[in-house]
Structures are given as structure tokens and as C-alpha cells.
């Protein structure tokens, strides 16, 4: 359902009927496949997977994970997808900084990572699509979600790295995370 809402908003933004969008939600437990997903990354073949048109491979969403959808009109911004991704990465790292979490991006593996290079764990995934220079979909940030759900897939097709969350990293209070996400996002994109 959220995909239909996003697709409609992309059309409305392109036609100038509506403004850009920032939308933070938590999904019920769901597995999704991006446009680059490969069946070999699906470890549990009985999983019900929803195909999406975002970039990326398999991931899972569920309670305790913030999914940050956006619709950004690159016709009125820089038409540079690489720069857009750098800004999204900065936004996520800024959010984590509020919790005193040091994080980094990785040129080979999109997303935001914590830990050292030998033991890096993904804390946020990024998946976007651009249509008529309108960028949409967004990123997901693991806050307090059940990380065992990732055992049924090879998240984002990356075998040799782990997955973590704010809770797993010892953060106990994340009640105001939505406000922090909005503030950091607007700092970069407003």
C-alpha cells in the first residue's frame, strides 16, 4: 500500500500538484526485493517477498525499524544521483551522531555501517529509485527491530558482514528518534 502512495506522490510532484514528501513509518514484518535481488540471497525459500522497484536487493522491515520514505524533486535540485546518496548517507550519520554512534559509509556496500572494518555491521539500508528526475523510496534505520529476521535472507546480498540496531548497540532511549530524523533530514534537504 505504501508503494502505491509513493508512486502517486511521485506523479503529483512531477506535475506540480503536490509538494515533496518526508514520511516516517514502521512496517509490519515484511521482506522486500529490490530490482537487483537474486534468488540465491533468499535463504528461506518459503518467505513471502514483496517485489519493489527500488534499487538494491533483499531486506526486511518490521516493528522497531524506521522506514524513511521521501519524494524529492531533482528537477529543482541538483540532477546528480551520486550526490543525492552522499546527502542521504550524511543525514543517517548525523542521526546516529545524536546517539554518540560513530558510523561510516562504504563505497562497495551501500548503506551505513558501524564497528571497525573487520567487524562492520549495517545499521541503515538505502534504496532509491529515480523517475523523471524525482527521487523516491528512501532508507531504513534499525532502532529496536528483531535482528533474527535477517537470518532468512542475505541482507542486501552481503554475506560477510552483520546487522545491528541502536538497541543492540546499547542505546536505551530512542523515544524522540522521529524528531531527530526530521530535523537532520530538513537540515540537509530544506
N, C-alpha and C positions, 0 to 999 in steps of 0.2 A: 504493500500500500504506500509506504514512504517513497518508493521509486516512482510511482505514478505522480505523486505530489511534486517531487523534484523535477521530473520531466516536464510537467505542466508549467512549473515556475520558470524553467529554462526558456520555454517558448514565450511566456509572458514578459520576461526580462528582455529577450531579444526584440520583441515587438514594442517595447517601451511601455507596456501596460502596468507592470509592477516593478518594485524596487528589488535590489539584490537581497539575498536571504542568508541569515545565520540561524541554524536550527539545531538544538542540542537535545538528543533523546537517548533513552536506553531501550534496546530491543528485548523482546522475549528471546530465549535461547534459539539461535538460528545460525546455520552455516551458509556462507555465500561464496560464489565462484566469480572471479573477475575474468576479463577477456583473455588473460594469459594462463588460465588454470589448466593443469594437466592431470588426467585421471590417476596417474601414479602417486600424486600427492594426497590422494584420498585414501587414508589407511583403513577406515571403516566404510566398506562399500555399501552398507545399508543406510548411510546417512541421507536424510532428505536435504538436498542442497538447492538453494535458490540461485539461479544464474542472474548476474547483473551485467551492466555494460560499463562498469568502472574498470580502470586498469588494475593490474595485479592478479593474484592467484587466489587460493582458498584462504578464508579466515572465518572466525566465528565471532558472533556478537551475543551478548546476553546481559542480564541484570548485573549492575556494578561496573559496566563498561560504558563510558560516554562516547556516543557516536555524534560527531560534529559535522553536520551536513552544511554545505554552503552553496550558493549560486553567485558567482562573481562575473561581472561583465568585463571581459578583457578588451572589448572594443573601446571602452572608456578608460582603460588602464594600459599597462604595457602588454603587448601581444608576445609574451615570452614565457613559455611553459616552464622552462628550467628555473627562471627567476621566481615564478609563482611557487614552485615546490620549495625553493630555498626559503621563501617567506613563510610557508606553512611549517616547515621544519623549525624555523626560528620561533614561531608562535608556540609550538609544542614545547620547545626547550625553555621558553620564557615561563610557561605554565609550570613546568617541573621545578624551575628555579625558585618559585614561590614556596615550594616544599623542601628547599635545600637539596634537591636531587640534581646531581651533575649528569648531563646526558649529552649525546652527540649523534650526528648523522653519519651515514656510511655510504660512500659513493656507489659501492657494489650492491648494497642491500637497502632498498628504500625503507624509510621508517625512522623511528627514533629509538636509540639504544642506551642502555646503562651498563655499568660494570666495565671491566677492562677489556681490551681487545681479545684476550684469550678466553674470556668468560663473559662475552657480551650477551645481553638479554634484551629482547624487544619489549618496549613498554607502550609504543604507539605505532599504528599502521596508517599508511596514507594510500588512498586510491582515488584518482580523479579521472574525469573524462572532460573533453573539451568539444563543444558542438557550436558551430558558428561563432567561435571565439567567446563562448560562455562556458566558464569552468564550473563543474559541479561534482557532486559526491563529497568527499572530504577526508576526515581522519577519525580514527578511533583511539581512545586512550584508556588503558587498563587501570581502573581505580581499585575495585574490590571484587572483580568478577572471579568465577570459579575457573582457575587455570587448567584443571584436569580436562576440560572440554577440548583443549588444544591437542590432546593425545590422539584424537581420532583423525587428525589431518597433519600434513606437514605445512605449518603456517607459512604463508607467502612463499612456499617452495624452498624454504631454508632449513636444511636438516641439522646442521651442526651448531645451532645457537638456540638459546632458551627463550622463554617468555616470562615476563614478570608483571607486577602491578604496584601501585602505590602502597596498598595494604601489605603486600609481600615484602616491600622494602621498609616496613616498619612505620609507615605513616598512619596514624590513628584517626586524625581529624581531617576529613576532606569534605565537610558539610557545605562549604562555600565554593566548591570547585566550579559550579556553573558560572558564578560571578567572575571568577578568575579567568575562565576560558573566554567569556565575552570581553572582558577588559583587555586581555592580551591580544585577542583577535582584532578588536577595533583599533588598538594601538598600531597595528601593522597595516590594516586594510582600510581604515576610515580616511 
